[in-house]
């Protein structure tokens, strides 16, 4: 008899629909104002990443609660976007302070990747000199890691695949710097012709 009751209980549990969890990709998360904040794009058990349309906001999994069949967080979309905007601004300030000529760069997977050779703000081109060549990146391709070190947001494999070999004795310059050099050379040549 007990076995029959247990079998019946197991059957009824199996027949119940499984509720979506906040950790399920695609789940909509709502704010405390009942408006949708965004959709879950990733979850690892401790952090739930919610795409608000403006940012991919990492929220602590325990900050989400199920209310009336919907996953909610005790904040509004505007508050989360504002928080993310401040965090991004702070991260960019740290990055910009670390981004200087001669600074050591690591790859996203933590390997030494070279040093900053030059920074051309006019065209947003940052040349990283590496063993065997150079790679040109943009400001947005850098971040500061938790240790305060400048990091390229690419793996060592990606950086190596896009490194351009520089022949011995060749001058390294960005497009903007090369244009300035060409302009200076033309000016000097013009002056020399005037004198001749």
N, C-alpha and C positions, 0 to 999 in steps of 0.2 A: 504494500500500500504506500509506504514511504517513497519507494522507488517511483511509483506512478505519479505521486505529487511532484517529486523532483523533476521528472521528465516533462510534466505539464508546465512547470515553472520555467524550465530551460527553453521549451518550445515558445512560451509566451514572450520571454525575453528576446529570443532570436527574431520573433515576428515584429518587435517594436522598431520603428524607424530610428536610425542613428542620427542624433542631432549634430549639426555642424558645430565645429569648434572654432574659436577665434584664430587658432593656429592654421586653419585650413585656408590655403591660397584661394582667393576669389571671394572670401567672406567680406561683407560690407560692415564697417565699424561706424557706429553712430556716436554723436556727442551728447553732452548733457542737455543740449537744447533740442534734442530729437532729430537734428539734421545730420545727414550722412557726412562723415569726415573723409572717408576714402575706402579703398579696397586693400585687403591683405595681399602682399606680393611675396612675402617670405616669412618663415617662422622657424626658430631653432629650439623652442621649448622655454627659453628665458626671454627672448626678444621677438616681438611681432612687428614687422615692417609694414607700414600702412602708406600707400600712395595717395596723397591728398590732392594730386593734380599739380601741385607746386613743388612738393618735396616728397622724398621717400623717408618718412619719419619712423625711426626705431622706437617703439614703445615697450616698456616692460610688460611681459605677458601677464603678470599679476595685477597690472593696472586696468585690465579689461575684465568686465563682468557681464554675465548674461542676464538680461532683463526683458521679460515678456517675449522671449524667443529671438531677441536681437542682441548682438554684442555691442557694448557701450564702453565709453571711457569718460571719466569725469572732467571733461574739457570740451571746448568747441573747436571746430576746424580753424577758425581765425586764431585762437590761442596756440594751437599746435603749429600752424604756419609761422606765427610770430616767434615762437620758441626756436623753430628750425632756422629762421632767418638770422636770429642772433647767433646761433651756434655756427652757422656757415660764415658769417661775418668775422667772428672770432678766429675760426680756423684759417680764413683767408689772410687775416692780419698776421698770424703766426707764420704762415707760408711765405708771405711777402717779406717779412723780416729776415727769414732764413735764406731767401732766394737772392744770393749775391755771388759775384764773380769769385771763383776759387772755392766755393762751398762744395763739400763732398756730398754725393748723391748715392742713395741706396735704391735698390729695386723694390717693387711691391712685395717680393718674396724674401726681402731682407739681405740681399747680397750687395757688396760694393759695386756701384755701377759707373763711377767716374766722377768728374768734377765739372762745375759750371765754368765753361770757357768764356762765354760772353752772353749778354742779355741785350736784346734790341727791342725796346718797348714800342717803337714806331710800328713794327709789324708783328708784335707779340711772338718773337722768335727767341728761344733760349737754346744755345748750343751746349750740349754736354759732351765733353771730350772723354772718350773711353779708350781703353787699350785696343788698338787696332782701328781707331777711327772716331767719327763723331756722329751724334744724332741730334736733330733739331726738334724741340718740343715746344709746347705753348705753356703759359703760366698755369692754366687750368689742369695741366698734366702733372702737377706737383702738389704735395701735401706735406705736412709735418707729422711724423709718426709719434706715438706716445712718449718716446724718449727725447723728443725735440729735434730729431734728425730730419734733414730734407730727404724726401722720398719721391721717386718717380712712380706714377700710378700704373706701371707696367711691370710684368715679370721680367726676369733677366733674359729669358728665352725671347720674349717680344722685343726687348731692347737690342739684343744681339742680332736678331733677324733684320732690324731696320737701321743698323749702324752702317755708315758710309765710310769706306776706306779713304784716308787722306794720303796722297803721295808725299814722300819726303820733300821738305822744303816748300810745300804748297801753303799759301796763306788761307787761314780759316776765317770766313766772314759770312754774315747773313746777307740776304738780298739787299736790304736797306743799307747795310754797311758797304757792300760792294758798289752800290750805286753812288754812295758818297765818295768812295775811293776813286771811281771812274770820273766823277765830276771834278774832284781835286786834280786828277791827272790831266784832264782836258784843260782846266784852268792854267795849270803849270805849262802845258804845251803851248797854249795860246800866248802866254806871257813870254815864253822863249822865242816864239815866232815874231812877236812884236819887237823884241830886243834885237833879233837878227835882221 
